[in-house]
């Protein structure tokens, strides 16, 4: 009788294990999606809309970066031309120290932006080329 109970108990314990392995062999069918022509065209329109938004953002970034570059070039040119009214020639050492600190922050922000943008651009290019 004990033997019967032990066998019954072992059988109960092994049943979930059997069903677990059986589930691995049964694959559920995935439903295929067959979009209509209209759905495909709508998707293409949404992609165009997103690309327009991306381009608008790029243009905004370009405007700001060009302004930063122009300010730096104006300062460099004024100094190199020997203009007495140039900030570098008429500023005190405290004013130059303040300007230097501000420009260093801008430089670090630009470098971080460039690193982040490089990663994002590389990821986007590899994704869009698929």
C-alpha positions in Angstrom: 0.0 0.0 0.0 2.8 2.4 0.9 4.5 1.6 -2.4 1.2 2.5 -4.3 1.1 5.8 -2.4 4.7 6.6 -3.2 4.2 5.8 -7.0 1.0 7.9 -7.0 2.8 10.7 -5.3 5.8 10.5 -7.8 3.3 10.5 -10.7 1.6 13.6 -9.4 5.0 15.4 -9.1 6.1 14.5 -12.6 2.9 15.5 -14.3 3.6 19.3 -14.3 7.1 18.5 -15.6 5.6 16.5 -18.5 3.1 19.3 -19.4 5.9 21.9 -19.2 8.0 20.0 -21.8 4.9 19.3 -23.9 4.3 23.1 -24.1 7.7 23.6 -25.7 6.8 21.5 -28.6 3.4 23.1 -29.3 4.0 26.3 -31.0 1.2 28.9 -31.2 0.4 30.2 -34.6 1.0 33.8 -35.1 -1.6 35.7 -37.1 -0.2 37.4 -40.1 -1.3 40.9 -40.8 -2.2 41.8 -44.3 -2.6 45.6 -44.4 -4.7 47.2 -47.1 -3.3 49.7 -49.7 -4.9 52.6 -47.7 -3.2 51.5 -44.5 0.2 51.3 -46.3 -0.3 54.8 -47.8 -1.4 56.2 -44.4 1.7 54.8 -42.8 3.9 56.4 -45.5 2.1 59.7 -44.8 2.9 59.4 -41.1 6.5 58.7 -41.9 6.7 61.9 -44.1 5.1 63.9 -41.3 7.7 62.6 -38.7 10.6 63.3 -41.1 9.3 66.9 -41.5 9.3 67.3 -37.7 12.9 65.9 -37.5 14.0 68.3 -40.2 12.4 71.2 -38.4 14.3 70.3 -35.2 17.6 70.0 -37.2 17.0 73.4 -38.6 16.5 74.9 -35.2 19.6 73.3 -33.8 21.5 74.5 -36.9 20.4 78.1 -36.3 21.5 78.1 -32.7 24.9 76.4 -33.4 25.6 78.8 -36.3 24.9 81.8 -33.9 27.3 80.4 -31.3 30.0 79.9 -34.1 29.4 83.4 -35.4 29.9 84.9 -31.9 33.2 83.0 -31.5 34.4 84.0 -34.9 33.6 87.7 -34.3 35.6 87.6 -31.0 38.5 85.9 -32.7 38.5 88.2 -35.7 38.3 91.3 -33.6 41.3 90.2 -31.5 43.4 89.1 -34.5 42.7 92.4 -36.3 43.9 94.4 -33.3 40.6 96.2 -32.8 40.8 98.3 -29.7 37.1 98.0 -29.2 37.2 94.2 -29.2 36.1 92.6 -25.9 39.5 90.9 -25.5 41.4 94.1 -25.7 39.2 96.3 -23.5 38.1 93.8 -20.9 39.5 93.3 -17.4 41.0 90.0 -16.3 37.8 89.4 -14.2 35.6 89.9 -17.2 37.8 87.6 -19.3 37.6 85.0 -16.5 33.8 85.2 -16.5 33.7 84.9 -20.2 36.1 82.0 -20.2 33.9 80.1 -17.6 30.8 80.7 -19.7 32.5 79.6 -22.9 33.9 76.5 -21.2 30.4 75.5 -20.2 29.1 76.0 -23.7 32.0 74.0 -25.1 31.3 71.1 -22.7 27.6 71.2 -23.6 28.4 71.2 -27.3 30.8 68.2 -26.9 28.2 66.2 -24.9 25.5 67.1 -27.5 27.9 66.0 -30.3 28.6 62.6 -28.6 24.9 62.0 -27.9 23.9 63.1 -31.4 26.6 60.9 -32.9 25.2 57.8 -31.1 21.7 58.7 -32.0 22.5 59.3 -35.7 24.5 56.1 -36.0 21.6 54.2 -34.5 19.0 55.9 -36.7 21.0 55.3 -39.8 21.5 51.6 -39.1 17.8 51.2 -38.3 16.6 53.1 -41.4 18.9 51.2 -43.8 17.3 47.8 -42.8 
